């Protein structure tokens, strides 16, 4: 997972970016930071530590018009920026869909990775028409690529934080680092330049919390038996 807020679905104690956290069930968690290079580096570290499968977990941007904040995406395929297509582990995917479907609507359309933040409704709509993907993130194809090269099972679990009609404020992008940490002084400086973005910032915070609630529900429904994901 890219940022600490997403890791809170599983653990409430202290978290350190870049250091694997071992669960009693044998699963490991590592906060990679945003972007494909960081995700790939984190995945190789987890596999070197003995991980047998890779789970890309976190938030995503919505591309399909019928997705709302908190919508759950469990893609069957992940599309890389170079148009390479990776298939998730189908048995693993079926187990998770069967577990969740009665409690949470599951969207299984493709997820596309972008090397940059897709922030505007126009860019999201264009990406939807170009790729057919229903959601976008910045890590899942990198995770899939490492899984492919190491012959490890892979799956992605993503909750929509910013639907297709929502623009991510420039102020937020300038004030948040690669690990999701907010520099509030920088944020105030940016908002002073673009005060109208305060409304978008409030909406973004609300929508992101909806995504985190979905991730928490998924983690709770799976209980602490994280080995379930690799069965």
N, C-alpha and C positions, 0 to 999 in steps of 0.2 A: 504494500500500500504506500501511497505517495506521502501522505501527511498524517500527523499525530491524531487529528480529529477523527479520521477514518479508523485508526487503530483502536480508538476508544470503544468501538463496537465489541471488542474482545477483552480489553484490559483497562482497568481504571487507575492503576497505580502509575508510578513514574515511568516515563518513556524516554528513550534516547535514540535519536536518529542514527542510523548506520550500524547499530548493534543488534544482533539477533536476540530475540526473546524466546525462550523455550517454554512450552506448555507441558503440563504433566502428561498429556495424551500423546506426546511425541511431536506435535506440530510446532513450527517455528514462525515467528512474525518478525518482519524487518521493515522499517520505515525508510523508503528509498529516496524520497524527494521526488519532485515532479520532473517528468521528461523521460524519453526512451533510454538515454545513456545511463542515467541513474538507475532506472528500473532494471536494465540488463545487468549492470554491475551487481545490484542487490541479489538478483536471481542466481547469478553464478556463485555468489558468496553463500547463499542458502544451500545450493546443491553441494558445494564443497564441504559444508557443515553436516551433510548427510540427509538433506531433504530428498524425498522420493517423488514429489509432485509439486507443481507450482499453481498458486491461486492468485490471480490479479483481482484485487479487492479495492473498492472505493467509489468515488462519484464519477459522473460523466455529464457531458452536455447532451441535451436532447436534440435530435435532428428530425425525427418523424413528428408530424403535427399533432398526433393523438397522444403524445407522451406529456405528462405533467410532472411537477416537482414531486420527487419521491418514487416515481415509476421505477420498477425493477427490471433491469436488463440482464438476462442470462443468455448471451449470444451463442449460437451454434458455430459461428465463424467469426474470425477477427481479420480485418483487412489492414495491411500495413501501408505506409505512405507510398511505397513503390508498387502498390497494387498486389503484392503477394497476399495470398489468402491462407489462413491457418484455421484448421478445424479443432475445436475443443475435444476433450475426451468424452465420447458420446455416452459411455456407461455412467461416468461421473455426473454428466449433465442430466441424464435421466433420473438418477437418484435424487439430485438436488431439486429438480423440477417436481418430482413426485412428492417430495417432502413439503415443498412450499406452496404448491398450487392451490391447496384448499384454504390457505391463509392469506396469500399475497398474489395478486395477478402477476404472472411472469411473461415478459416479452423476450422472444428468442431470436429476433432479427439480428442481422450483422452489426458488429461494432467496428468502427474505423478508428485508427490511431492517427493523430496529427502531431507534427513536431513543434507546433506552436499553438497558442490558445486561439480557438475559434470563437470569437467573442460577439460577432454581430448577427442578428437574425438573417440578413442577406447571405452572409458567408455560410451559415448553418444550412440554410435552404439549398444553396448551391451544392454543398457537400452531400446533402441527402440525395439530390438528383444525379450527381456524378457517381456515387458509390452504391446507392441503395441501402446504406447503413442507417440504422435508426438512432444510433448514439455515437458519440465521439469521446475519446480520452487521449492521454498522452503517454500511456505506458503498456497497454495490453498486448500490442503486437510485438513489442520488445520482449515481454515476458514469454509470449508464444514462440518467438524465434529462439530464445535460449532453451526453452523446453524441447523444441524440435531438434536442436543441435545436440542436446544431451539425452534425447530419447526418453523424456519424462512426461507424464500426463500433465495436462494443463486445462484450466478453466478460468473464466472471468465472471465476476459478480459486480455489477455496477448499478448505482442508483442515480437517477437524473437529478442534478442540482440546478441546472439552468436550461429550461425548455427552449425550443426553437425560437419563440417570440421574445426571448429575454436577451438583452445586450449586457455583457459583463462590463461594468464601469471601468474606464481607463484609470481612475483613481485607485481602485482596488488592485489592479494589475501592477501599478507602480509601487504599491506599499506592501505587497506580500512577497516573501521570499520563496525559494524552491521547496521549502518544507512546510509551507502554509502559515508561517509566522508573520503576524501583522506588525508593521512599524506604524504605530498610531500617530506619531509626530509627522511622519511622511504622508500619511493619509490625510491629516488635516491640511497640510500644505497643498496637496493635490486637489482636495475639495475646494480650497480657497480659489483655485484657478477655474474649477468647473462645479460651482455650487449646485447646479441642477442635478448633478449625479447623486446627491444625497438620497433621492427617492429610489433610484436604481440600486443603491447600496443597501437600503432597508429591504427592498424586495429580494435582493440576492441573499441576504442573511436569512430571511424567512425560508426561501426555497432550499438553501443549503441545509438548514435544520431539518427540512422534510426528507432530504436524501439521507441524512445521518440517522433519522428515526427508522427509515426502511432498512438500512444496514444493521441497526441494532436489533430489529425484529428478525432478520435473517439469522444473525448470530444466536439470538435467543431460541429460535425454533430448532436450530441445530444443536442447542444446548452446549455442553462443553466437549462433546464428542467430535472434535474437529477431524479425527481420522475418518469420519463419515464421508468427507469430501473426496477421499482417495479410494473409496471402495468401488 
